């Protein structure tokens, strides 16, 4: 892996987490406008599927035997990333703050390392472990305003609990991406993952619809849907796949620690929140963690 390729991977991953940070902010806005979370996720991926279809259907038809042969793996990828993760993130934001939600992101690199180790996909090194500790410490500083009393009295609501399930699901998805070579282009792989995810999302959408949670076709919904389809929906998934393929799951996963910083900046812009000293302090720890996690161990 050359330095130029490393740098390109870092750009991909930075853009990925930027769009995902925006997804949390937009997801919170969706709760203000009473946009049903599972319906939002369903239409997000339905439109993403339709946009990708002209570019992917020919290859998917050509590789249909390969896809059918590996359908169990694609079901897991689709369910973990499309059906579970995205739906639960939107659901959780109905009950928890954006900043609390992105705190849960900090657990993903640890989960990825655990899955990678169990599945014998990647080995961890001391710098990655220390990097995660630094990054997690930075996240804690941001969430607790560097006040230990806030940490002691932290009381998780159901939104926080369900967010943990979402992060666990994403970690498994990320690990499996690295664990196997796929005989599909990255864009067609994304389309296959969306397809299987949508299949399992359809009954959830209808359940939510029957309960009485309906979409209102007004400007807020149209704007929210446009963002989640184009940026965290399509662009981020493609860039995430590229980044993981270039530098691996462990090193890619640590970039997720940037999301609290980016979300804080967006919250400052959209919700008039103040950028305080503890934000700067937390950012320093997070950046240090990313640098450490990307440090290679020389062979003895």
HUKAKA-V692193 format. One record per helix or strand of 3 or more residues. SS is the DSSP state (2 for helix, 1 for strand). FROM is the first residue (numbers start at 1). LEN is the number of residues. If there is no record, write none. Layout:
BEGIN
ss=SS from=FROM len=LEN
ss=SS from=FROM len=LEN
END
This chain:
BEGIN
ss=2 from=3 len=30
ss=2 from=37 len=26
ss=2 from=64 len=6
ss=2 from=71 len=22
ss=2 from=98 len=8
ss=2 from=108 len=11
ss=2 from=126 len=19
ss=2 from=148 len=5
ss=2 from=158 len=22
ss=2 from=186 len=26
ss=2 from=219 len=29
ss=2 from=249 len=23
ss=2 from=277 len=17
END
